[in-house]
Amino acid sequence: MTNEDKQFFEELLGGLENMSKGFGYKYNIFCCEQAILISELGSKEKIVEFNKEDWNKQKEMVPGLSDEHSGNTFEMACRLAISYLPQVKAVRRDEKINKILNK
């Protein structure tokens, strides 16, 4: 996870202090890292459909999906993935711009 990603999620979850509350920082970072993977599905609709699939299908759809999920971490990761979609689009846009500029 990049520093920019950490900053995005910290802001989304109410700051670094809030990231350490509840189940703790490690728990929240795990959900955020998994959200980044899930967001690669590319749209809210695809993430919602992914969430409805059985575990084996979900593992096929998102390589790298952790076996360490509880129901709670999985749901949180899916919700965070939807919130993260604008970041994915911005990164892809930046990559396209860099390709054009570097030709």
C-alpha positions as CSV (number, residue, x, y, z in Angstrom):
1,M,0.0,0.0,0.0
2,T,1.4,3.4,-1.0
3,N,1.6,6.3,1.4
4,E,-1.1,8.0,-0.7
5,D,-3.4,5.0,-0.2
6,K,-2.8,5.0,3.6
7,Q,-3.6,8.7,3.6
8,F,-6.8,8.1,1.6
9,F,-8.0,5.4,4.0
10,E,-7.0,7.3,7.1
11,E,-9.0,10.3,6.0
12,L,-11.9,8.1,5.0
13,L,-11.9,6.4,8.4
14,G,-11.6,9.7,10.3
15,G,-7.8,10.0,10.8
16,L,-4.9,7.9,12.0
17,E,-6.2,8.0,15.6
18,N,-9.5,6.4,14.5
19,M,-7.6,3.7,12.6
20,S,-6.2,2.5,15.9
21,K,-9.6,2.4,17.7
22,G,-12.1,-0.4,17.6
23,F,-10.5,-3.6,16.4
24,G,-7.2,-1.8,16.0
25,Y,-4.8,-0.5,13.4
26,K,-3.6,-3.9,12.1
27,Y,-7.3,-5.0,11.5
28,N,-8.1,-1.7,9.7
29,I,-5.0,-1.9,7.5
30,F,-5.8,-5.5,6.6
31,C,-9.3,-4.4,5.4
32,C,-7.8,-1.5,3.4
33,E,-5.2,-3.7,1.7
34,Q,-7.9,-6.1,0.8
35,A,-10.1,-3.3,-0.4
36,I,-7.4,-2.2,-2.9
37,L,-7.4,-5.8,-4.4
38,I,-11.2,-5.9,-4.6
39,S,-11.4,-2.4,-6.2
40,E,-9.6,-3.8,-9.2
41,L,-12.9,-5.3,-10.2
42,G,-13.5,-1.7,-11.5
43,S,-17.1,-0.8,-10.6
44,K,-19.5,-0.7,-7.7
45,E,-21.8,-3.1,-9.5
46,K,-19.0,-5.7,-10.0
47,I,-18.0,-5.4,-6.3
48,V,-21.7,-5.9,-5.2
49,E,-21.9,-9.0,-7.4
50,F,-18.6,-10.3,-6.2
51,N,-19.9,-9.9,-2.6
52,K,-22.8,-12.2,-3.4
53,E,-20.7,-15.0,-4.9
54,D,-19.5,-18.0,-3.0
55,W,-16.0,-18.0,-1.5
56,N,-14.3,-20.1,-4.3
57,K,-15.7,-17.8,-7.0
58,Q,-14.6,-14.8,-5.0
59,K,-11.1,-16.2,-4.8
60,E,-11.1,-16.6,-8.6
61,M,-12.3,-13.1,-9.2
62,V,-9.8,-11.4,-6.9
63,P,-6.4,-13.1,-6.9
64,G,-4.6,-12.5,-3.6
65,L,-7.8,-12.4,-1.6
66,S,-6.8,-13.5,1.9
67,D,-8.1,-16.6,3.7
68,E,-7.8,-14.7,6.9
69,H,-11.1,-12.8,6.5
70,S,-13.9,-12.9,9.0
71,G,-17.4,-11.9,7.8
72,N,-16.8,-8.5,9.3
73,T,-13.4,-7.8,7.6
74,F,-14.8,-9.1,4.3
75,E,-17.8,-6.7,4.4
76,M,-15.6,-3.8,5.5
77,A,-13.1,-4.5,2.7
78,C,-15.9,-4.6,0.1
79,R,-17.4,-1.3,1.4
80,L,-13.9,0.3,1.4
81,A,-13.3,-1.0,-2.1
82,I,-16.3,0.9,-3.4
83,S,-15.0,4.1,-1.7
84,Y,-11.6,3.5,-3.2
85,L,-12.8,3.3,-6.8
86,P,-12.1,7.0,-7.6
87,Q,-8.5,6.4,-6.6
88,V,-8.2,3.5,-9.0
89,K,-9.6,5.6,-11.8
90,A,-7.1,8.4,-11.0
91,V,-4.1,6.1,-11.0
92,R,-5.2,4.6,-14.3
93,R,-5.7,8.1,-15.7
94,D,-2.2,9.1,-14.5
95,E,-0.7,6.0,-16.1
96,K,-2.3,6.8,-19.4
97,I,-1.0,10.4,-19.2
98,N,2.5,9.2,-18.4
99,K,2.4,6.8,-21.4
100,I,1.5,9.7,-23.7
101,L,4.1,12.0,-22.3
102,N,6.8,9.4,-22.4
103,K,6.3,8.5,-26.1
